[in-house]
Amino acid sequence: MRSSVIDILPPRVRRSLAKLGKDLKDARRKRSLTVEMMVERVGVSKATYLKVEKGDPSVSMGVYAMTLFTLGFSNALAEIADSRSDDTGLLMDSSRLPQRVRPKKAKSL
């Protein structure tokens, strides 16, 4: 049974996952690693690993993370949603800044 999330994935997300899968496959081939070698190193079945290379959204994020680690992209996940490069979030933060900053009144005893 497929997850309902998979059924409603926007086309842009599906394309991004497919590109990720292709990029992982290319990285594996550049390193002269076979599918069997990756299966052993990632610790999944061959069928699951082949889904990774197709960008299948039903594969857990942990499997994608282990695949990235195995191929030497250990920092890739940490950079995906890095708040320092979140332009929208940074703009929203700056729009919330007060127009004026006034010192707080001292409380009298």
Residue pairs with C-beta under 8 A, 6 or more apart in sequence:
2 58
3 58
5 57
6 57
6 58
9 17
9 57
13 57
14 55
14 57
16 55
17 55
17 56
17 57
18 54
18 55
19 55
20 55
20 64
21 52
21 53
21 54
21 55
21 56
22 53
22 55
24 52
24 53
24 67
24 68
24 71
25 53
27 71
27 73
28 35
28 38
28 53
28 71
31 71
31 72
35 46
35 49
35 50
35 53
36 46
38 49
38 67
38 70
39 45
39 46
39 49
41 70
42 49
42 52
42 63
42 66
42 67
42 70
43 66
44 52
44 63
44 66
48 59
48 63
49 63
49 67
51 58
51 59
52 59
52 63
52 64
52 67
65 77
68 74
68 76
68 77
79 85
83 89
